[in-house]
Amino acid sequence: MKTSNIVKDCVSISTIDWNTFEISEDFSGHPLLSHIADDKQKEIDGRLENAFAVWKDEAQERFEKLKANEEELNRIFIDLYGLNDELTPEVADKNVSVRRADEERDIKSLLSYFVGLVFGRYSLDIPGLAYAGGDWSSDKYQSFVPNKDNLLLLNDDRYFDDERDIMNRFKSFLAVTFGDKHVQENMDYIARIIGKKADNSEQAIRKYFVDDFFKDHKKGYQKRPIYWEFSSGKQDGFKALMYLHRYDEGELAMIRTDYLYPLQSRYEERIERLEQWVQDESVAKTKKQLEKNLKHVTQQLKELKQYDPILRHVADERIKLDLDDGVLVNYDKLQDGSKILTKL
């Protein structure tokens, strides 16, 4: 009876641990947000770093409990079979099957959860999946409303002041979850943890989304991503995410008219300003940096213009996807041999 209870406890601990990760079918919400509305909120005090500390303690407690249980089971069976002279009950930390908290991994997983909220896959108001195909219900989203379009631009600088800009959305998310007055402090903490070099925290987080998010997403989902990345090339002239389960055959045409062309206009405006600033600047160091920025945006504009006819070709096909076919088949189908998406 004692053995049975210990085993049940081990199963329960392992299940709770597994369900804190997004790839679990029973994932209900991100663990760093699990106490934002309960009695531990005072301990967290609107600070993401404090929320991680609470989560770290919880994960460590589970780890130690499972380890103690496994060692107790070892003792029981070692005594039962008279193996005291041959075996010891101790379990090495590396062999304990639940995970401890990991600051970088867990902060990056929060960024992934945020992307899911932007697309409506998750909601801050209900546990688990809010949308994975079928009929869309806006009633599920009150605290944080998903983007109207199934697209999230990944620009390496700020070109829009609305939901098209990923950092606008991210700051809104932080304000809703941890409070307005802690947004900058929490962004500073995130930027420090993810370790991207940039002039400020906002640029560091933006850089992570542009450079690394899709790579991490592919890895986490074993190269079966649910968020797909459009990419015009190495200059990141056009880069954006979409959610597979919200795709329809008019998606690419919408991207061209509502995102690609407006971004092209923003690039042209930025180039015009940079050209004027370069002309007016007298400090050599500043002028050199402006010239570098001008060259970069010019290359981005060129790449975007080259990407447009490729995207238009696929958009004209009005390709339909069937979720039952799986990610790889659908990914190849939408690529249509044209390389509009980042390679898997």
Summary of the structure (lengths in Angstrom):
residues: 344
radius of gyration: 24.2
end to end distance: 49.8
largest distance: 87.0
contacts: 986
relative contact order: 0.09
helix: 60%
strand: 4%
